[in-house]
Amino acid sequence: MDELKTLETLGFTLPSPAYIFGAFVFGIIGFAAYRYGKKASLQTTKWIGVALMLYPYAISGTWLLYIVGTGLCIGLYISSRL
């Protein structure tokens, strides 16, 4: 328990359950988009899928995770309709 308090004083905190859930959901959507884009030779779909899988590692705020993920999913939807 002392290690956790030491890490908190250094600025490291554990993510909230909402963040973990969002990262998991957007990661699964990204993996599915990547596989579909690779199979169908759709470069835009494949790279949006990669972005959906990797962006949670660069974002620390839960609200920002959901905004960026929703934006990427909308981009995925639009790119599939073109």
Residue, then its C-alpha position, 0 to 999 in steps of 0.5 A: m500500500d505504501e508503494l501506491k501512495t508513493l506513486e500517487t505523490l509522483g503523479f501516477t494514478l490508476p485509470s477509472p473503470a469508465y476509462i478502462f471500459g472505453a479503452f476496451v470498447f474502442g480497442i475492440i472496434g478498432f481491431a474489427a475495423y483493422r481486420y475488415g480494412k485489411k481483408a477488403s484492402l481498404q487503407t482508410t478503414k485499416w488505419i482508422g482501426v489502428a488509430l482506435m486501438l492505439y490512441p488510448y495510450a496517448i490520452s489520459g482524460t476519460w472525457l477526452l477518450y470518449i470524444v476522440g473515440t466517438g470522432l474516430c468511429i464517426g470517421l470510420y462510418i463515413s469512410s465506409r459509406l464513401 
